[in-house]
Amino acid sequence: MTKQRVITAAVAMMAGAVLAAQMEVGVCAYSFRKVTAFEAIEKAKACGADVIELFFWQKLSPEHPNVTLNQHLSDAHIAALKAKLDAVGIKAVNAYVADFGKTEEETRKLFTFAQKLGLRGLTGEPPVDALDRVERMVKETGVQLCFHNHAKNKDKPAYRNWDPEYLMGLMKDRDPRMGFSVDTGHIYRSGMDPVAYLRVLEGRVLSMHLKDVKEAVYGSPDVVFGQGIGDIPAVMAELKRQGFKGHVGVEFDVVSGQVEQDVKACLDVIRKHR
């Protein structure tokens, strides 16, 4: 091998190592929605996750069973949540939000909560008429909007957030911190190819909900990677090609009695191909 080839190979290896370090591997707390957020954090770490995506409406902890994780958490409860994350040794990167509010004040409260907790982004589906307000909050706080896709549903013909062309049209002229949380399970359930989907959204992919499903039909259950129709290695290769630097979160919409074992198996696959 010539000196130049040695240098080129070394640079390529270094670039690959940097990219691998930037692609964070974790789990969505929704996979552990039958327990509290504190317990989900423990389970995520036990499965080998480095990061976790929280979600609103999960109860906070066994000690606070009547406290719900959302933007209305007190500063004391936020501090307790941060302390739990630190003690377990896992980072919260995003939180899934059910409602982005109807006023400037309500939307600001969401993004202020994310700032206090040290989140990178908020995941969800704000309505089109809220996007200007959301964009102002993104610019004000630096917190990302990770717009989420769900599956095409023949019973909801007005729902369009399954369509990557439509989604890209919503974001293409907005702040670059406004992008997408891409859910491969819902892509498969819409009868689409995640690799082609990701290419439409290239440059705006901020985070991933990575899933495999049994069949390419609406409502199909999740399965461990490699046991369904999905091509997880191809999805990971496309993320690497795009220089993806966000987090990849394993998520199960339909949980089995061995969800922790299933999550761990999926995390092992991600690490093998990142």
N, C-alpha and C positions, 0 to 999 in steps of 0.2 A: 504494500500500500504506500502511495506517495505521501510526502509530508502534507500536501494540500488536502488530500483525501482524509488523512488523520485529523486535521484541523476541522474539516467540514463535518466529519462524523462526531467529533467531540462537541461542536457547537449544536448539532442536532440533538445529541443526548442531553445537553444542558437545557435546551429549550423544552424538551419533553419533560424533564424533571421539574422545571418551573411550572409548566402547565398543569402537571399532575398535582403540584402543591396548591395551585389556585383553584382547582375543581374540588370543592368540598363535598364530602360524602356523609349523608345523614338520613334522617327519617322524619316523616310528618307525624306529629302527635296524634292526628286523627286516626292513625292505625291503632292507637291505644286509647280510644275515646271512652272505653268502658271503665276507665280509672281516672283519677285526678291528674292534673298537669304535673304535679310533683312526682307522682308515680310513673307517669309517662316519660318524664326526664330520666328517671332511674332505669326504666326498661330500655329506652333508646341507647343509653350508655352501655348497658349490659349486652346489647346486641352488637356493639362495636361502632356505633355512630359517633361522628365527630361533631355534628351539628344537628339541631332540631328545628323544625318549623312548628310553632305553636298554632293553636286556633282558638278563636273566641267561642264562648259558651261552654267550654270545659270547666269543671269545678277546679278550684285552685289546689287544694291539698286535703289530706285526711283530717288535719287539724282545723281547716276552714272549709267544711263541706258545703256551706251556704254562700261562699264567695265565688263568683264567676269570673273567669279570666276575660277581661275586656278593657276598654279604654276608661272605664269608671273605677278601676282599681285605685285604692288609696296609695299614697307614697310609701306607707309602711308595707303594704302588700307587694308593691313593686320591688321594694328593697328585699323582702323575703324571697321573692321569686329569683332575683338576681343572685342572692346568696346561695340558693339551692342549685342554680346552674353552676356557680363557681365551685361549690362543694363537690358536686358530681363530676365536674370536669368536662362540660359540654357547652357549646355556644348556641344561643338562640339567634337564628338569622332572620327569620320572617315570622309573621303571624297572619293566619287566614282570617279575613274580616267578612262578616255577613252583610254589613250595611255601612256605607261610607258617609251617611248623614245627609241631611237635606239643606243645611245652612253652612255658612262659612265657619261659624263657631263649632258646630258639631264635627265637621271634617277636620278642623284644626285640632280638636281634642284627640282624635284618632292618631294623627301624626305626632302630636306632642307625646302621647303615650309611647309610641314607637321610639321616639328619641330618648325618653327616660329609661326605657328598657335596653337601649343600645341595639335596636334591630336595624338591619340593613334595609328591609322593605316590608310592605304590606301587600298581601295577596288577596285577590278578590275580583269581583265584577261590578265596578261602579257603573251606573247608567250613563249613557252618552251625555246627558245634560249636566252631569256632575264632573265631567273631565276637565273643564276649565278650572273649576274650583280645586280639584285634586292636583292639577298641575301647579297652581299657585302654592299649594302646601308642599309639593315635592321641591320646588325651588326655595321655599322658605326654610325647610328643615333638612333637605338633603336625603330624606327617606325615599326609597324607590317605590313606584307602583308596579307590582307584578300582576298584570291582568291575566286572569285565569280562564281557560276554556273548559267547557263541559260538552257533553255529547249531543249530537243532533238528535232531536226528538220529534217524531212525526206528529205527536199530540200537541206540540208547541211550535207551530210553523213560524211564529214571529221571532223566536229565539235564533240569534245569528252568531253567537260567540263560539260556535264550533268551526266557523269558516275562516281560515288563515288570511285570505285576501281581504275580507271585511275587517278583521282585527288589525292587520297592518295599516289599512286605511285610517283607522282611528288614531294610530300612534305616529305615523311616519313624519309628521311635521312638529311633533311635540318634543319636550325636554327629553334628552337621551336616557334619563333615569326612569322614564316611563316605558315599560316594555312588557314582557310576558313571562308568566309562570306556565310552562307548557306541560300539559298532562297527557302522557302517551296512552293511558288507558282510555280516556275519552276520545282520543283520536282514532284508536282501533275500533271503538264502539260506534264511531261515526262512519266506519267503512273507509278510512283514509290511511295513508302511509306516513308515519311520524317523520321519517327522513325528509320526504318531500315537503311536509308541513314545516319542519324546522328551516328549510331552505327559503321558504316564503318569508319567514320571520327573521331571517339572518340579520344580525346587528342589533336586534332588540330582545334576544332571549336572555333573560336575567336569572331564571331559576327553573327547576324541573321537578315535576311529580312523576317519577318513573314507575311504570306498571307494565305487567304482562297480563293478558286476558285469555280466557278459554276460547272465545269465538269473537269474530268481528261483527257483533250485533249489539244493539242497545240493551243495556242491563246485564251484559255478560260479566260473570264474576272474575275477580283477580286471581292470579295463580303465581306461584314462585317462578322467577325468571327462568326461561328455558322449558317450562312445562306448558306454555300456551302458544299462541300464533305469533307472538312478538319476536322481533330480531333486536335484542338489547345490544349486542356488539355493534350492529350497524348504527344504532342511535348514538352510542358512545363515540364511535368513529366520527360521526357528523359533528357532534359537539366539539371534539378535539379539532376538527378541520376549521370550525368557526372561531376557535380561540376562546371558547366558553370559559368564564371565570366565576360563575356563580356556584350555587349548591345543587346537588342532585339528591332529592329526597325520595326514599322508598315510601310508598303509600298503598294501603289496602283499604278500598271502599267496603269490601265484603270481608269480614275477618273470620278466620277459622278458630278452632280451639287451640291452635298452636301458632298464633300470630307471631310470637317472639321468635320462634324457630324459623318461620317463613321470612321474617324481616332480615334475620341474620344471614340466611342463605342468599337473599337478594343483595345484601351489602357485599357479600363475598364476590358475587358476580361483577358488581360495579367496580370494585377495586382491581379485579383481574383485567378489566378492559379500559380503565381510565388512563 
